Amino acid sequence: MVPVKGSIRSDSADFLLDLALGGAGLVRFGDFLGEAAVKDGRLVPVLSHCHDSDPQPLTALILPGRQTIPRVRAFVEFLKANI
């Protein structure tokens, strides 16, 4: 664990990426979000040795009665098999 403190919080990955690109500090998000910026040198990975390779849990919230709809059931099964 690496404790962090900061004065900026957001649930917008795009906003956090813009902040990181603007030099506001460190940001943690999925590899795909900053991939282009890392490839072209605008961002540099840090703390790679501390990377948690465990995937974050994903929860599918389904309204009652909708879990029997074939397309919903198929999507949930897809998530189970691929996430």
C-alpha positions in Angstrom: 0.0 0.0 0.0 1.2 3.5 -0.8 -0.7 6.1 1.2 -1.6 9.2 -0.9 -3.0 12.6 -0.1 -4.2 15.2 -2.4 -6.4 18.3 -2.7 -8.2 17.3 -5.9 -10.7 14.5 -6.3 -12.8 13.7 -9.3 -14.9 10.8 -10.7 -14.1 12.0 -14.3 -11.2 10.2 -15.8 -10.9 12.8 -18.6 -10.6 15.6 -16.0 -7.9 13.6 -14.1 -6.0 12.9 -17.4 -6.1 16.6 -18.2 -4.8 17.5 -14.8 -2.0 15.0 -15.1 -1.1 16.3 -18.6 -1.1 19.8 -17.1 1.4 18.8 -14.5 -0.9 18.8 -11.4 0.6 15.6 -10.0 0.1 11.8 -10.0 -3.0 10.1 -11.1 -4.1 6.4 -11.1 -6.3 5.1 -13.7 -6.7 2.1 -16.0 -3.8 1.5 -18.5 -6.0 2.2 -21.5 -6.9 5.8 -20.3 -3.3 7.1 -20.4 -1.9 4.7 -22.9 -1.6 7.2 -25.8 -0.1 9.9 -23.5 2.5 7.4 -22.2 3.4 6.2 -25.8 4.0 9.7 -27.0 5.9 10.7 -23.9 3.4 13.2 -22.4 3.1 11.0 -19.3 5.6 8.8 -17.6 4.6 5.8 -15.5 5.8 6.0 -11.9 5.5 3.5 -9.0 5.4 0.7 -11.5 6.9 -1.6 -8.9 3.8 -0.9 -6.7 1.3 -1.9 -9.4 -1.5 -4.0 -8.1 -2.2 -6.5 -10.8 -5.4 -7.6 -9.1 -8.4 -6.4 -11.2 -10.8 -4.1 -9.4 -14.2 -5.7 -8.7 -17.0 -5.0 -11.1 -20.6 -5.2 -10.1 -23.5 -5.4 -12.5 -26.6 -3.7 -11.0 -29.8 -4.9 -12.6 -33.3 -3.7 -11.9 -35.6 -6.4 -10.4 -37.2 -8.6 -13.1 -34.7 -7.6 -15.8 -32.2 -10.3 -15.1 -34.3 -12.7 -17.2 -34.2 -10.6 -20.3 -32.0 -12.5 -22.8 -29.8 -9.5 -23.8 -29.2 -8.6 -20.2 -28.4 -12.2 -19.2 -26.0 -12.5 -22.2 -24.2 -9.3 -21.2 -23.8 -10.4 -17.6 -22.5 -13.8 -18.8 -20.1 -12.0 -21.1 -18.8 -9.9 -18.2 -18.4 -13.0 -16.0 -16.3 -14.7 -18.7 -14.2 -11.7 -19.7 -13.6 -9.5 -16.7 
